[in-house]
Amino acid sequence: MRSILYQILGQDMALFPYFIPSYREVPPVRDSHRWRTVNLIRILESVSASGVAVICVVDAMDESEDSHNQVKSSSRSRTMLSFFSRLVSASLDARIKFVMLSRPDPFIEVEFRRIKHESSIISTYRIVLEQENTGDIELIINKGLKSIQRAIHTCDSDQDDPVSRLDVSRSAPKSKKHKGLPARHKDHSAAEDAELQKIRSYLVANANGVFLWVTLIIADLETQATNAMTSIPDLEARLVSLPLRLDDLYRHILGDLKTRLSAEEFEKARTALMIVSGSASMGRPIMIRELWDALAVPKDIETAIRSEQDPIKHSRALISSWNDFRRQLHRKCGPLMEFISNVEESVERSREDTGPDDIVQLIHRTVKDFLESPNGSGQLHYSESHAENKVKEIAGRYASITFPAKATPYAPPMPVSGGDWHDNIAALAKYFNERYLLSFIFAILPDKKSELLGSYGFMFDDSVSPSLRSKGENRWTEDKIRDKFSHEMKYYPWHRSASASYTPEAAWTVVVGHAFRYSCSHGLVTASKNFIEVSSICRSKKHALTIRNRALLAAIDRKLVRLTKLLTQNSAHQGSFLPPIWETEPIELSDAFVHLAIVTGDETITKMLVDQAFQNRSRNNLVYHRTVTSTDLSLYAEAKDSLSSNAEALHNCLEKARQFQQRQPPRDHDTAEVVDVDDVEEAISAVIHYSNSILGDSLTTSQSEGIYGNLTSNPVDNADWEEPATVTGQAGSGQSALVAWGSPF
């Protein structure tokens, strides 16, 4: 009932008044004072009597928290049935309906008959599924038989001939191609169809309304059909040998696995099933590429970290595609797993295609029950807690190998001993892009993130030599930071003041930002997601804006107009704090993003950013009224008036963009590497999703005051922000900041 009420309130907040009495009686306190059943019943009765139309679907009535105690579970189910029936009939105004779903259960059936006989509810119906879904079952059977027929004739096409696949210029002489072979006539095809019709009739007669049984049987026959020299009688013999009950069919599948697989393969199949089952019970179903990585984790950590090769990559199953890996899993685990597409429905994809983000799960709850039953599953047996512990154990070993405590041949060293920090970040991004299981591990063990990372928790500091954490004679002074990082601070609003804060924290901001720009620009999707997880330890608005602005640079680099527009809505990339002395400078000098757009030569993005820069400049920010001199205010007002018509400035920017169309792109943009634009968009989208979760409604606040308000009003209210330096209006300070930027104009 708690779940039902939660969903009802989530869909219609106008119903909250019915929750108020219980809310006031038992106020919400974390981890205590949970509402009692009487409170839940009272609320649901009030909602029902209100006349609000509600349709509630309750699935798996036969499965409760006491699933191992059939008597107690059935008693709870009967109690729920009785309560729901009273709820529906208690008031003439009641417009609440319940659809109850359950596997055959004698206790539930008896209670339902009693309710129907005694209740005043007229519209009470009992639907026996196998009596109603024959047509749907037949559709699945017909589709399955077509797949079986295709599998039988897989070798009919010359396109599958190895010679024709390797070299299309080589082919067998047509005159000898079919020598001695009879042609396939219509009567042969008709005979085959007639034989398949027998299989169809058998499946329809024995399905008993169970889709899962039909699906498993067809999958088995399709596998048999792909074997060489398989005939229809062979398939008929196989069909009648397969059990008619699900539990017996699972035992048959288990016996088949034990016959086909070696002891080592059988143990790997058990591990795969435990990972899939354990991840689901922990609330984070595993994706197929994550499972690929999880099955590659070596058991001996000490040997693994001494390896010259990356032990995870070296131990992965050899696959040519995700479809290939799916087939390998099917061979190891039989049809006990299914793969759910994680792609939007609008994306066209064949049913047989498997994507890297497809969810892997057990094909049905009955499979989980079977595997957790020692009497049925035998050597394949495991408990739910055993499966969860297996997942945690693999996660721990994976983290120990990925983040070694000491230098290894395969992992980027931390801290680095030298080299350009840009190159160090590039190496780190490529390494993290090969770690598919990390996001999964951080999702199931969020409280152990720092512990799992170890020294790699400081990898952004330590990618610079000497480390940004260095003390003593190696510490980073203000002068060193200015020389090394000031040219990249122009992309962060809180570093735009004339006397920017040249601290190790500011330098760290630049390094983190570059990591995201590199991974996004190069389409390193996994690296971008992993960087989000690692750097989110420092979760703050500043951090979100840091990586958001660098994702914007990647979008500009790759000339992605839609994402550039999304990342710059309401001038979220700029903020509202700019020293007024800059207001008199050309727009291509005072706005770093316009500068980059011009250099990339994209006129659409250049125009977009110029327009937004002018809008941002023209805002009358209250900071000037508190911190600047009257002379500066006069300059600001004059500049504001001059911006009312910006056609000439825009023309100049677009003209310069055209001049740069044939020139080299920025340093971060590696033109020698072929990059999939879809990957770039996915990487940037991941950053947008993360930053939105932190910034929230402030992204849509007019003039981005919700984001940057503390830069210009009261920095003390939010410790995420650095207090901006007071603007003095001295022209020299403004000029020094511009010189630090550099400009080709």
Secondary structure, DSSP 8 states (H G I E B T S, - for coil): -HHHHHHHHHH-GGGGGGTHHHHHHS--BTTB----HHHHHHHHHHHHHTT--EEEEE--TT--TTTT-HHHHHHHHHHHHHHHHHHHHS-TT--EEEEE--S--HHHHHHHHHHHHH---S------GGGT-HHHHHHHHHHHHHHHHHHHTGGGSGGG-HHHHH-TT----HHHHTTT-----HHHHHHHHHHHHHHHHHHHHH-TT-HHHHHHHHHHHHHHHTSTT--HHHHHHHHHHS-SSHHHHHHHHHHHHHHHS-HHHHHHHHHHHHHHHHHHHTT---BHHHHHHHTT--S-HHHHHT-SS-HHHHHS---SSHHHHHHHHHHHHGGGEEEE--S-TTS---TT---TT-EEEES-HHHHHHHT-HHHHGGG---HHHHHHHHHHHHHHHHHHHS-SS--SSS--SS--SS-HHHHHHHHHHHHTT-TTHHHHHHH-GGGHHHHHGGGGGHHHHTSSS-TT--GGGS--HHHHHHHHGGGGGGSGGG-STT---SHHHHHHHHHHHHHHHHHHTT-HHHHHHHHHHHGGG-SHHHHHHHHHHHHHHHHHTT-HHHHHHHTGGGTTT-S---GGGGGS-HHHH-HHHHHHHHHT-HHHHHHHHHHHHHHHT---THHHHHS-HHHHHHHHHHHHHTT--HHHHHHHHHHHHHTTTS---TT--TTS---HHHHHHHHHHHHHHHHHHHGGGGGSGGGHHHHHHHHS-GGG-TTS---------HHHHHHHHHHH----
